[in-house]
Amino acid sequence: MNIWENRLFLKLMRLVLGVWFRFRAINEEAAKCEGPALLIPNHLSWIDWLFVGLCVDRDWMFAASEMPARTSKLHAWVLSNPR
C-alpha cells in the first residue's frame, strides 16, 4: 500500500468508526510529538488499539501480553507489527 492509499484508508476507517461507534479523538496533537511516545489506552474494549492506531500518523508498534494475541487472528497480526 503506498502512502496515498494508506492515508485514504485511514480517513475511511475514521469515518466508518466515527459513524458506527461515535468515535472522536480528543487532543490528537499530543500523539504527534517528535521522538518516542507511550500511548496507554484504558481498555474500554478489545478494539481500543484500532482507535489509537487511527490517531497517530507515523509508524507505531503495540506491546501486549500473549492473551490478546490469542484472541483472534486480527489481533495476532496487528500485535506482530508486520511491515
VMD Tcl script that builds the backbone (N, CA, C; Angstrom):
set m [mol new atoms 249]
animate dup $m
set s [atomselect $m all]
$s set {name element resname resid chain x y z} {
  {N N MET 1 A 0.843 -1.166 0.000}
  {CA C MET 1 A 0.000 0.000 0.000}
  {C C MET 1 A 0.897 1.240 0.000}
  {N N ASN 2 A 0.697 2.133 -0.949}
  {CA C ASN 2 A 1.510 3.348 -0.955}
  {C C ASN 2 A 0.958 4.360 0.044}
  {N N ILE 3 A 1.668 5.461 0.216}
  {CA C ILE 3 A 1.307 6.422 1.261}
  {C C ILE 3 A -0.071 7.043 1.026}
  {N N TRP 4 A -0.452 7.261 -0.236}
  {CA C TRP 4 A -1.762 7.867 -0.516}
  {C C TRP 4 A -2.883 6.879 -0.259}
  {N N GLU 5 A -2.665 5.615 -0.620}
  {CA C GLU 5 A -3.667 4.599 -0.313}
  {C C GLU 5 A -3.809 4.449 1.192}
  {N N ASN 6 A -2.705 4.509 1.906}
  {CA C ASN 6 A -2.727 4.385 3.352}
  {C C ASN 6 A -3.507 5.541 3.983}
  {N N ARG 7 A -3.262 6.764 3.529}
  {CA C ARG 7 A -3.985 7.922 4.063}
  {C C ARG 7 A -5.473 7.835 3.753}
  {N N LEU 8 A -5.812 7.413 2.553}
  {CA C LEU 8 A -7.213 7.251 2.186}
  {C C LEU 8 A -7.876 6.199 3.065}
  {N N PHE 9 A -7.185 5.079 3.283}
  {CA C PHE 9 A -7.703 4.015 4.136}
  {C C PHE 9 A -7.933 4.528 5.563}
  {N N LEU 10 A -6.977 5.278 6.105}
  {CA C LEU 10 A -7.122 5.804 7.463}
  {C C LEU 10 A -8.300 6.766 7.562}
  {N N LYS 11 A -8.461 7.631 6.565}
  {CA C LYS 11 A -9.593 8.562 6.580}
  {C C LYS 11 A -10.923 7.814 6.484}
  {N N LEU 12 A -10.963 6.792 5.643}
  {CA C LEU 12 A -12.174 5.988 5.512}
  {C C LEU 12 A -12.494 5.264 6.821}
  {N N MET 13 A -11.476 4.684 7.444}
  {CA C MET 13 A -11.687 3.980 8.711}
  {C C MET 13 A -12.159 4.930 9.806}
  {N N ARG 14 A -11.596 6.130 9.845}
  {CA C ARG 14 A -12.037 7.109 10.852}
  {C C ARG 14 A -13.493 7.490 10.624}
  {N N LEU 15 A -13.890 7.631 9.358}
  {CA C LEU 15 A -15.273 7.955 9.046}
  {C C LEU 15 A -16.199 6.824 9.483}
  {N N VAL 16 A -15.850 5.598 9.117}
  {CA C VAL 16 A -16.676 4.431 9.468}
  {C C VAL 16 A -16.776 4.281 10.986}
  {N N LEU 17 A -15.641 4.354 11.670}
  {CA C LEU 17 A -15.659 4.207 13.127}
  {C C LEU 17 A -16.372 5.369 13.799}
  {N N GLY 18 A -16.258 6.557 13.207}
  {CA C GLY 18 A -16.960 7.710 13.757}
  {C C GLY 18 A -18.469 7.542 13.692}
  {N N VAL 19 A -18.952 6.976 12.610}
  {CA C VAL 19 A -20.393 6.744 12.457}
  {C C VAL 19 A -20.843 5.553 13.296}
  {N N TRP 20 A -20.100 4.464 13.224}
  {CA C TRP 20 A -20.507 3.219 13.881}
  {C C TRP 20 A -20.388 3.292 15.401}
  {N N PHE 21 A -19.265 3.807 15.896}
  {CA C PHE 21 A -19.006 3.818 17.335}
  {C C PHE 21 A -19.092 5.210 17.958}
  {N N ARG 22 A -19.428 6.219 17.149}
  {CA C ARG 22 A -19.416 7.610 17.606}
  {C C ARG 22 A -18.038 7.979 18.143}
  {N N PHE 23 A -17.041 7.489 17.444}
  {CA C PHE 23 A -15.642 7.718 17.809}
  {C C PHE 23 A -15.244 9.147 17.519}
  {N N ARG 24 A -14.537 9.752 18.444}
  {CA C ARG 24 A -13.941 11.060 18.198}
  {C C ARG 24 A -12.644 11.135 18.986}
  {N N ALA 25 A -11.660 11.711 18.381}
  {CA C ALA 25 A -10.350 11.860 19.019}
  {C C ALA 25 A -10.274 13.229 19.685}
  {N N ILE 26 A -9.741 13.248 20.888}
  {CA C ILE 26 A -9.575 14.484 21.643}
  {C C ILE 26 A -8.085 14.699 21.870}
  {N N ASN 27 A -7.605 15.887 21.583}
  {CA C ASN 27 A -6.208 16.257 21.790}
  {C C ASN 27 A -5.260 15.372 20.982}
  {N N GLU 28 A -5.560 15.195 19.706}
  {CA C GLU 28 A -4.709 14.382 18.823}
  {C C GLU 28 A -3.291 14.920 18.710}
  {N N GLU 29 A -3.125 16.210 18.876}
  {CA C GLU 29 A -1.800 16.813 18.745}
  {C C GLU 29 A -0.812 16.209 19.741}
  {N N ALA 30 A -1.288 15.767 20.881}
  {CA C ALA 30 A -0.411 15.168 21.893}
  {C C ALA 30 A 0.230 13.882 21.380}
  {N N ALA 31 A -0.421 13.185 20.457}
  {CA C ALA 31 A 0.119 11.939 19.911}
  {C C ALA 31 A 1.059 12.187 18.736}
  {N N LYS 32 A 1.203 13.425 18.322}
  {CA C LYS 32 A 2.029 13.749 17.155}
  {C C LYS 32 A 3.329 14.433 17.559}
  {N N CYS 33 A 3.877 14.051 18.692}
  {CA C CYS 33 A 5.118 14.651 19.173}
  {C C CYS 33 A 6.325 14.035 18.470}
  {N N GLU 34 A 7.451 14.714 18.550}
  {CA C GLU 34 A 8.707 14.200 17.995}
  {C C GLU 34 A 9.269 13.150 18.951}
  {N N GLY 35 A 9.929 12.170 18.404}
  {CA C GLY 35 A 10.574 11.158 19.238}
  {C C GLY 35 A 9.607 10.095 19.726}
  {N N PRO 36 A 10.083 9.221 20.588}
  {CA C PRO 36 A 9.247 8.120 21.064}
  {C C PRO 36 A 8.134 8.610 21.987}
  {N N ALA 37 A 7.057 7.867 22.016}
  {CA C ALA 37 A 5.925 8.190 22.884}
  {C C ALA 37 A 5.282 6.897 23.354}
  {N N LEU 38 A 4.644 6.967 24.475}
  {CA C LEU 38 A 3.940 5.821 25.031}
  {C C LEU 38 A 2.472 6.200 25.161}
  {N N LEU 39 A 1.608 5.512 24.428}
  {CA C LEU 39 A 0.166 5.749 24.498}
  {C C LEU 39 A -0.461 4.567 25.222}
  {N N ILE 40 A -1.219 4.849 26.263}
  {CA C ILE 40 A -1.785 3.778 27.073}
  {C C ILE 40 A -3.305 3.904 27.071}
  {N N PRO 41 A -4.002 3.088 26.280}
  {CA C PRO 41 A -5.469 3.108 26.284}
  {C C PRO 41 A -5.997 2.554 27.603}
  {N N ASN 42 A -7.213 2.927 27.942}
  {CA C ASN 42 A -7.780 2.461 29.205}
  {C C ASN 42 A -8.592 1.178 29.058}
  {N N HIS 43 A -8.509 0.528 27.944}
  {CA C HIS 43 A -9.127 -0.774 27.693}
  {C C HIS 43 A -10.635 -0.801 27.959}
  {N N LEU 44 A -11.331 0.126 27.342}
  {CA C LEU 44 A -12.782 0.066 27.394}
  {C C LEU 44 A -13.302 -1.092 26.560}
  {N N SER 45 A -12.500 -1.537 25.618}
  {CA C SER 45 A -12.892 -2.673 24.786}
  {C C SER 45 A -11.635 -3.351 24.254}
  {N N TRP 46 A -11.828 -4.450 23.545}
  {CA C TRP 46 A -10.695 -5.156 22.948}
  {C C TRP 46 A -10.283 -4.554 21.614}
  {N N ILE 47 A -10.974 -3.517 21.168}
  {CA C ILE 47 A -10.586 -2.884 19.903}
  {C C ILE 47 A -10.031 -1.479 20.101}
  {N N ASP 48 A -9.687 -1.123 21.321}
  {CA C ASP 48 A -9.146 0.214 21.558}
  {C C ASP 48 A -7.849 0.451 20.794}
  {N N TRP 49 A -7.088 -0.598 20.518}
  {CA C TRP 49 A -5.854 -0.472 19.731}
  {C C TRP 49 A -6.150 0.096 18.345}
  {N N LEU 50 A -7.312 -0.252 17.798}
  {CA C LEU 50 A -7.676 0.239 16.473}
  {C C LEU 50 A -7.881 1.751 16.503}
  {N N PHE 51 A -8.558 2.238 17.520}
  {CA C PHE 51 A -8.790 3.672 17.638}
  {C C PHE 51 A -7.483 4.431 17.859}
  {N N VAL 52 A -6.610 3.889 18.691}
  {CA C VAL 52 A -5.310 4.529 18.921}
  {C C VAL 52 A -4.514 4.563 17.619}
  {N N GLY 53 A -4.513 3.456 16.881}
  {CA C GLY 53 A -3.779 3.389 15.621}
  {C C GLY 53 A -4.262 4.383 14.588}
  {N N LEU 54 A -5.534 4.739 14.641}
  {CA C LEU 54 A -6.075 5.717 13.694}
  {C C LEU 54 A -5.713 7.151 14.058}
  {N N CYS 55 A -5.286 7.367 15.288}
  {CA C CYS 55 A -4.983 8.728 15.747}
  {C C CYS 55 A -3.527 9.125 15.564}
  {N N VAL 56 A -2.673 8.177 15.285}
  {CA C VAL 56 A -1.259 8.510 15.077}
  {C C VAL 56 A -0.943 8.355 13.597}
  {N N ASP 57 A -0.162 9.267 13.059}
  {CA C ASP 57 A 0.128 9.203 11.628}
  {C C ASP 57 A 1.594 8.903 11.355}
  {N N ARG 58 A 2.200 8.129 12.206}
  {CA C ARG 58 A 3.565 7.665 11.980}
  {C C ARG 58 A 3.598 6.171 12.281}
  {N N ASP 59 A 4.727 5.568 12.030}
  {CA C ASP 59 A 4.859 4.140 12.289}
  {C C ASP 59 A 4.712 3.877 13.784}
  {N N TRP 60 A 3.935 2.897 14.138}
  {CA C TRP 60 A 3.700 2.608 15.549}
  {C C TRP 60 A 3.766 1.117 15.799}
  {N N MET 61 A 4.016 0.762 17.026}
  {CA C MET 61 A 4.082 -0.638 17.439}
  {C C MET 61 A 3.250 -0.811 18.698}
  {N N PHE 62 A 2.707 -1.993 18.861}
  {CA C PHE 62 A 1.944 -2.316 20.063}
  {C C PHE 62 A 2.688 -3.352 20.885}
  {N N ALA 63 A 2.533 -3.262 22.175}
  {CA C ALA 63 A 3.055 -4.281 23.084}
  {C C ALA 63 A 1.879 -4.774 23.915}
  {N N ALA 64 A 1.789 -6.071 24.071}
  {CA C ALA 64 A 0.686 -6.645 24.841}
  {C C ALA 64 A 1.108 -8.001 25.373}
  {N N SER 65 A 0.333 -8.490 26.305}
  {CA C SER 65 A 0.594 -9.833 26.805}
  {C C SER 65 A 0.193 -10.847 25.734}
  {N N GLU 66 A 0.450 -12.074 25.976}
  {CA C GLU 66 A 0.158 -13.119 24.996}
  {C C GLU 66 A -1.343 -13.329 24.816}
  {N N MET 67 A -2.134 -13.067 25.841}
  {CA C MET 67 A -3.572 -13.317 25.781}
  {C C MET 67 A -4.276 -12.560 24.641}
  {N N PRO 68 A -4.053 -11.244 24.469}
  {CA C PRO 68 A -4.720 -10.567 23.349}
  {C C PRO 68 A -4.331 -11.137 21.984}
  {N N ALA 69 A -3.103 -11.569 21.843}
  {CA C ALA 69 A -2.665 -12.134 20.563}
  {C C ALA 69 A -3.396 -13.427 20.253}
  {N N ARG 70 A -3.881 -14.101 21.270}
  {CA C ARG 70 A -4.638 -15.342 21.066}
  {C C ARG 70 A -6.130 -15.095 20.865}
  {N N THR 71 A -6.572 -13.860 21.024}
  {CA C THR 71 A -7.992 -13.536 20.909}
  {C C THR 71 A -8.514 -13.802 19.503}
  {N N SER 72 A -7.782 -13.338 18.505}
  {CA C SER 72 A -8.196 -13.554 17.121}
  {C C SER 72 A -6.980 -13.440 16.213}
  {N N LYS 73 A -7.153 -13.851 14.980}
  {CA C LYS 73 A -6.063 -13.733 14.011}
  {C C LYS 73 A -5.762 -12.269 13.713}
  {N N LEU 74 A -6.776 -11.421 13.747}
  {CA C LEU 74 A -6.563 -9.991 13.523}
  {C C LEU 74 A -5.689 -9.407 14.627}
  {N N HIS 75 A -5.994 -9.740 15.872}
  {CA C HIS 75 A -5.171 -9.257 16.988}
  {C C HIS 75 A -3.730 -9.745 16.840}
  {N N ALA 76 A -3.560 -11.001 16.508}
  {CA C ALA 76 A -2.211 -11.560 16.353}
  {C C ALA 76 A -1.453 -10.840 15.240}
  {N N TRP 77 A -2.137 -10.526 14.144}
  {CA C TRP 77 A -1.494 -9.841 13.023}
  {C C TRP 77 A -1.062 -8.431 13.419}
  {N N VAL 78 A -1.942 -7.688 14.082}
  {CA C VAL 78 A -1.611 -6.322 14.484}
  {C C VAL 78 A -0.482 -6.324 15.505}
  {N N LEU 79 A -0.545 -7.222 16.463}
  {CA C LEU 79 A 0.481 -7.255 17.507}
  {C C LEU 79 A 1.827 -7.733 16.986}
  {N N SER 80 A 1.837 -8.448 15.860}
  {CA C SER 80 A 3.118 -8.874 15.291}
  {C C SER 80 A 3.799 -7.735 14.541}
  {N N ASN 81 A 3.042 -6.657 14.246}
  {CA C ASN 81 A 3.547 -5.457 13.582}
  {C C ASN 81 A 4.278 -5.764 12.277}
  {N N PRO 82 A 3.607 -6.413 11.311}
  {CA C PRO 82 A 4.262 -6.686 10.031}
  {C C PRO 82 A 4.526 -5.389 9.270}
  {N N ARG 83 A 5.613 -5.359 8.538}
  {CA C ARG 83 A 5.940 -4.150 7.748}
  {C C ARG 83 A 6.200 -4.532 6.328}
}
mol reanalyze $m
mol bondsrecalc $m
mol representation Tube
mol addrep $m
